[in-house]
Amino acid sequence: MSDYIIKIKGLTKKYGNITAVSDLDLNVPSGTIFGFLGPNGAGKTTVIKSILGLTTPTRGEIQVFGKNLYLKKQEILSNIGAVVEAPALFADFSAYENLYYLTRFSGKISKKRLMDTLDLVGLASTEKQRVGTFSYGMKQRLGIAQALLPDNKLIFLDEPTNGLDPHGIVGVRKLIKRLSEEFNVTVFLSSHLLSEVEQLCANVAIIDKGKKICESSVSDLIKAQEYIEIVLQPDVQFAKFAEKEKLEINREQRIDSTGHIMYYIEGKEDDIPELIRKLTAEKIDIYRIAKHQNRLEDIFVELTGKDSKSSGSDRF
């Protein structure tokens, strides 16, 4: 099988005169946690529905497990799990009973396999407890357990930490990491919580208005936009210094409490010592200087021009 568990080429989906997704290529590496991001209405839902066989693209190719989705649809989909927001569960059943009945169409699954899966998601001790008494985080973990059965190596998670308290978020985050690192499960993760995506995902793709605008490893994406932040007293002398040294100032902002200015300068961490020496030689006081710590959320806003929680809906 290819190193990519999902390969998409030229995916296009039209609804009448509206193009929801346009000529999209995507490569999801096997055994990784892959972040799929975009503003509301960007086309994420249409792409996910296409991979899950819930909608037929206008054109394009989709391969999953190295096989053509349209030629081997039933075989492929029988080995994929998905949790879309809150999982559908039977409140009056136990965790074990939920897994037993929700997976019965997958063929006979042994009690040991069901119990091993409950143990994997940290719910073995709640085997007989009614799911209606579960916390939201426990229900999310039970939904992930269902997605893993009978032996799925590709699961789709949509907003898996949405609505969880901090302890629940940490628990689900650890579980997702463990699935990838210890069990070689590929997790296709869609979320608006970009801080979580940054901590979890090795690779991300960002789409906007139905088109892919970025696909990269998270580390490369963040490193590609490195710069230095420096805090100084407003000073004409620094303006002259910046012009002389040909410093590229990305942006600047006033710090209200002190009246100082924070400048964001194009450069890398290795440039900081020499910059300090030159500023000191010019007798320009430095109040703070450091490598700017890029965040995925900042990059997302820059690339799409929108906040990750922008209003609207994922119509497509």
Secondary structure, 3 states (H helix, E strand, C coil): CCCEEEEEEEEEEEECCEEEEEEEEEEEECCCEEEEECCCCCCHHHHHHHHCCCCCCCEEEEEECCEECCCCHHHHHCCEEEEECCCCCCCCCEHHHHHHHHCHHHCCCCHHHHHHHHHHCCCHHHCCCEHHHCCHHHHHHHHHHHHHCCCCCEEEEECCCCCCCHHHHHHHHHHHHHHHHHHCCEEEEECCCHHHHHHHCCEEEEEECCEEEEEEEHHHHHHCCCEEEEEECCCHHHHHHHHHHCCCEEEEEECCCCCCEEEEEECCHHHHHHHHHHHHHCCCCEEEEEECCCCHHHHHHHHHCCCCCCCCCCCC
